[in-house]
Amino acid sequence: MPPPPPLMHQRLDITLALQRTLSALRQTLPAIILGGLLLIALPGLAIDLLKPETGYAPDLEILLITLRAVLAMLFMAQLSWAVLARLSGLSLPPRALLKQGLARAQPGLKVALLAGAAIVTGLIVKLFAAAGTPQGFLLQSLLLTAALWAICTLMPAVPAAIMERLGPIAALRRAASLTAGNRDRTLALGLIAGLATFPLTLWAKSLSTPLITALTDTAALALITTLAAVVYAGLTTRPSA
């Protein structure tokens, strides 16, 4: 069955979207705790314990960073399905919810990996943005513009991939189609989520405690993932007459 067409004349309600996000976070909190423990906290602590006093060998460090990133993206894909299942009224215990989410996570994981690769590429390019030079200022401005465009245009790509079984490129196109006419609102929601998570992440980094870092990473990823799922649901659910 083809995916439903985007709601061209329906505007996202920012306040309602935030309320639904907080409600969905409460409803899926046990699944968030369990998934975050298995995919973020325990792997992060294990990796930290493996770290020798002298630091990682360069190849091992790259491998471990990549592994942590993939597990975090798997958590996001798994949680996306869990949130959408809750929003649709499906009531399952946390373990069953995560198990079914894991079985359906592959399309969303592919999109998340593609997004992760784009972020890494942006960070590499940023290394060439020499501070204090016109070229560096221009490059950083372009990277910021690209990041804001991605937030407002592609926010629902992962849930779209999961729910509609789309490949990465098709999911990105679907997200762009869904957000057309609402990108000012998706941008506002993305900035609100960023403002909510940035101080928490900064605080965790200042403490340099593996457990606190794992908990704050889980909280930030859960908020971003839940918000994206709520936006997708809001853009694909037609209002009742």
Summary of the structure (lengths in Angstrom):
residues: 241
radius of gyration: 18.4
end to end distance: 23.7
largest distance: 65.1
contacts: 747
relative contact order: 0.17
helix: 79%
strand: 0%
